[in-house]
Structure formats: structure tokens, C-alpha cells
Amino acid sequence: MLKNKIIGFIGAGNMAEALINGLISSHTILPNSIMASDRDVERLAVLAEGYKIKAVNTNTGIAAASDIVILAVKPQDIAAVLTEIREEIKDKLIISIAAGVKTRTISDTLLVPVRLVRAMPNTPALVLSGATALFIGEGCTKEDEKAALKIFDAVGKTVVLKDEALMDAVTGLSGSGPAYVFVILEAMADAGVRMGLPRETASLLANQTLFGAAKMVMDVKRHPAELKDMVASPGGTTIAGLKKLEEGKVRATIMEAVEAATLRSRELSKT
Ligand SMILES: NC(=O)c1ccc[n+]([C@@H]2O[C@H](COP(=O)([O-])OP(=O)(O)OC[C@H]3O[C@@H](n4cnc5c(N)ncnc54)[C@H](OP(=O)(O)O)[C@@H]3O)[C@@H](O)[C@H]2O)c1
């Protein structure tokens, strides 16, 4: 469904680069079917040269020439971009990755009918291991949904939400989640150092353990609690460590972190 389509990025920053990299390296689409614009002309030139995509001087040029327009500017820049491209965008598929910007806000600003998808990716998309949630707006076709899935599957795993209000929970879980995990990784490495391991060794062991455990849950398709039980032998080392995690209320703390970030996202998307 992306065959013979032109994908245009407005905003050629980190997230646009992650998507462009994913789309090209997964052979989802050829570089000459991708174009991008950015107000930072040097940044645009570097991206165009690096990925052999077409650099376009204006946002209206992208809107006019693309079948699918991906809005990849910061949320505070979205309104200006929408007003600028309004005349060129009628009846196209627009995908917005701007965190916290509702489809209603976009369609109210555009004032012309478009097919709109809202996406919430996360930073591991930069290494093609992202987690993205999509909300498929009214008026989108099944083909639009498939196209959006294909684009974000190129940088990781994608889910489709039926209710746009759940985007705040996505922000709290997978959007903010990498930061929680970075803190856990740092703490595990520090703990290893405290117990006498060299820093580099401790970091490698911590990182690979988290990566391996997550991969195991996904590959063997068993409940994490079941896998946890399998490694906690009676009277052993793991159950001694698990007791400390329980004493530190690790589960409640993580649940509260996701809740706090979700509530903050709700608050921010109102403004
Ligand atoms: N990074 C993430 O992990 C992540 C995760 C989920 C969602 N998102 C969303 O993805 C979007 C992009 O994030 P990012 O991290 O890729 O941002 P970024 O690196 O700052 O990229 C945005 C680019 O758009 C350019 N720009 C701003 N206004 C423009 C305009 N009017 N016309 C053309 N270009 C314009 C910026 O130029 P200047 O530098 O000159 O401003 C910048 O080069 C954001 O809305 C963010 O909420 C990001």
C-alpha cells in the first residue's frame, strides 16, 4: 500500500530521521519516494545527503507533492505549519506524531477535509525498536490504516487504539517509559559496581539482562510472573532479591510513575 506513494516529512528532526532510516533500511519504500522540509536548511541538507531523499525548500511544496504527509515538528510549531499548508493538503492522508496534539485540534486548524492519523512513537524508534500507538481518525480508509501501520512497523512495533483519549496513557507508559528503564539500568549498574564489578562490566550485564528478559517475554509468550517464578528457586538468591524489591514497593512505584505521567499528559494536552 506504500507502493507508488510519496511520503513527505514536514520537520526533519530526530523522529523524522528515525522513520526515514527505518523505512529505507527495511526496504518499505525507496529513498526517491521520500521528501522532507525543515526550517533548518543545514539539518535538511545533511538528512537529504545521508539518506538520498529529496529536500524541499517549503512546507507547502511537501504538502502539494506528497500522498502521505507526516507532521514531525514539535507540538508548539504544529499550528503554524497547519495554517501554512492548509491550501495544499485537501483530501490527503496526514500523520501527526506531535505529542499531545489531538486530531480535533488539527482538523479545526486545517479547516479542509483530510484523513488524519495520530501517532505516538517513542525514542527507541531511533534504533528501530520503538513502540508506537496509532489512533486512526474519522474518514480514514482501511488502506490508510495499513499504510500507517507499515510506516511505524518499520521502526518497531505498533498498536492501534480505538479511543484517542487513551493516547495519554500511551504517553505515560511507552512514551515516558524509556526514561524509567534508563533509571533502572543505571541503578542496576551502580549496584553491580557497589558489589565490586568494574563499571563497564556491570553496565553490559545490566543492559543485556533487561534486553534479554524483555525479549524472552515476547518470544516465549508467557506471563512475566511465570518466568519470574521459574528463576526463583526455594531459599535461593533470586527470591532474596525479590523480597527487597517488594519492600521497596517497586511495583506500586512503577504503576504510580505511569499514572503520574498519564495525568500530566492529560493536563498538557488541554493547553
Ligand atoms: N523524539 C521523541 O522521542 C518523540 C517521541 C514521540 C513523539 N515525538 C514527537 O515528534 C515530533 C518531532 O520531535 P523531534 O524530537 O524529532 O523534534 P526535533 O528533532 O526538534 O525536530 C523537529 C524539526 O522541525 C523543525 N521545524 C520547526 N518548525 C518548523 C516549521 N515551521 N517548518 C519546518 N520545520 C520546522 C525544527 O527546526 P528547529 O530546530 O529550527 O526548531 C526541527 O529541525 C514532536 O512533535 C514530538 O512531540 C517525539
The ligand as an SDF file (V2000), in Angstrom:
LIG
                    3D

 48 52  0  0  0  0  0  0  0  0999 V2000
   11.7670   12.3800   19.9790 N   0  0  0  0  0  0  0  0  0  0  0  0
   10.8860   11.5390   20.5240 C   0  0  0  0  0  0  0  0  0  0  0  0
   11.2130   10.6130   21.2470 O   0  0  0  0  0  0  0  0  0  0  0  0
    9.4260   11.6690   20.2560 C   0  0  0  0  0  0  0  0  0  0  0  0
    8.5550   10.6870   20.7320 C   0  0  0  0  0  0  0  0  0  0  0  0
    7.1900   10.8210   20.4360 C   0  0  0  0  0  0  0  0  0  0  0  0
    6.7350   11.8900   19.7060 C   0  0  0  0  0  0  0  0  0  0  0  0
    7.6240   12.8250   19.2840 N   0  0  0  0  0  0  0  0  0  0  0  0
    7.1140   13.9620   18.5400 C   0  0  0  0  0  0  0  0  0  0  0  0
    7.8020   14.0520   17.3140 O   0  0  0  0  0  0  0  0  0  0  0  0
    7.8500   15.4200   16.9140 C   0  0  0  0  0  0  0  0  0  0  0  0
    9.2580   15.7430   16.4770 C   0  0  0  0  0  0  0  0  0  0  0  0
   10.1460   15.5310   17.5630 O   0  0  0  0  0  0  0  0  0  0  0  0
   11.7160   15.5200   17.3350 P   0  0  0  0  0  0  0  0  0  0  0  0
   12.3210   15.0160   18.5870 O   0  0  0  0  0  0  0  0  0  0  0  0
   12.0320   14.8480   16.0300 O   0  0  0  0  0  0  0  0  0  0  0  0
   11.9570   17.1070   17.2000 O   0  0  0  0  0  0  0  0  0  0  0  0
   13.1810   17.8750   16.5300 P   0  0  0  0  0  0  0  0  0  0  0  0
   14.3900   16.9980   16.4790 O   0  0  0  0  0  0  0  0  0  0  0  0
   13.2670   19.2060   17.1850 O   0  0  0  0  0  0  0  0  0  0  0  0
   12.6980   18.0720   15.0140 O   0  0  0  0  0  0  0  0  0  0  0  0
   11.7480   18.9970   14.6080 C   0  0  0  0  0  0  0  0  0  0  0  0
   12.3170   19.7440   13.4220 C   0  0  0  0  0  0  0  0  0  0  0  0
   11.2700   20.5270   12.8380 O   0  0  0  0  0  0  0  0  0  0  0  0
   11.8140   21.8040   12.5250 C   0  0  0  0  0  0  0  0  0  0  0  0
   10.7510   22.7960   12.4430 N   0  0  0  0  0  0  0  0  0  0  0  0
   10.1710   23.5110   13.4350 C   0  0  0  0  0  0  0  0  0  0  0  0
    9.2270   24.3440   12.9370 N   0  0  0  0  0  0  0  0  0  0  0  0
    9.2160   24.1310   11.6040 C   0  0  0  0  0  0  0  0  0  0  0  0
    8.4520   24.6950   10.5700 C   0  0  0  0  0  0  0  0  0  0  0  0
    7.5140   25.6260   10.7810 N   0  0  0  0  0  0  0  0  0  0  0  0
    8.6750   24.2510    9.3120 N   0  0  0  0  0  0  0  0  0  0  0  0
    9.6310   23.3030    9.0720 C   0  0  0  0  0  0  0  0  0  0  0  0
   10.3800   22.7510   10.0210 N   0  0  0  0  0  0  0  0  0  0  0  0
   10.1710   23.1480   11.2680 C   0  0  0  0  0  0  0  0  0  0  0  0
   12.7690   22.0650   13.6540 C   0  0  0  0  0  0  0  0  0  0  0  0
   13.6510   23.1160   13.3530 O   0  0  0  0  0  0  0  0  0  0  0  0
   14.2890   23.9720   14.5680 P   0  0  0  0  0  0  0  0  0  0  0  0
   15.3230   23.0770   15.1840 O   0  0  0  0  0  0  0  0  0  0  0  0
   14.8320   25.1670   13.9000 O   0  0  0  0  0  0  0  0  0  0  0  0
   13.1750   24.2630   15.5330 O   0  0  0  0  0  0  0  0  0  0  0  0
   13.4490   20.7020   13.7850 C   0  0  0  0  0  0  0  0  0  0  0  0
   14.5230   20.5650   12.8690 O   0  0  0  0  0  0  0  0  0  0  0  0
    7.3960   16.2540   18.1230 C   0  0  0  0  0  0  0  0  0  0  0  0
    6.1090   16.7830   17.8830 O   0  0  0  0  0  0  0  0  0  0  0  0
    7.3670   15.2770   19.2660 C   0  0  0  0  0  0  0  0  0  0  0  0
    6.3030   15.5650   20.1630 O   0  0  0  0  0  0  0  0  0  0  0  0
    8.9590   12.7310   19.5160 C   0  0  0  0  0  0  0  0  0  0  0  0
  1  2  1  0
  2  3  2  0
  2  4  1  0
  4  5  1  0
  4 48  2  0
  5  6  2  0
  6  7  1  0
  7  8  2  0
  8  9  1  0
  8 48  1  0
  9 10  1  0
  9 46  1  0
 10 11  1  0
 11 12  1  0
 11 44  1  0
 12 13  1  0
 13 14  1  0
 14 15  2  0
 14 16  1  0
 14 17  1  0
 17 18  1  0
 18 19  2  0
 18 20  1  0
 18 21  1  0
 21 22  1  0
 22 23  1  0
 23 24  1  0
 23 42  1  0
 24 25  1  0
 25 26  1  0
 25 36  1  0
 26 27  1  0
 26 35  1  0
 27 28  2  0
 28 29  1  0
 29 30  1  0
 29 35  2  0
 30 31  1  0
 30 32  2  0
 32 33  1  0
 33 34  2  0
 34 35  1  0
 36 37  1  0
 36 42  1  0
 37 38  1  0
 38 39  2  0
 38 40  1  0
 38 41  1  0
 42 43  1  0
 44 45  1  0
 44 46  1  0
 46 47  1  0
M  CHG  2   8   1  16  -1
M  END
$$$$
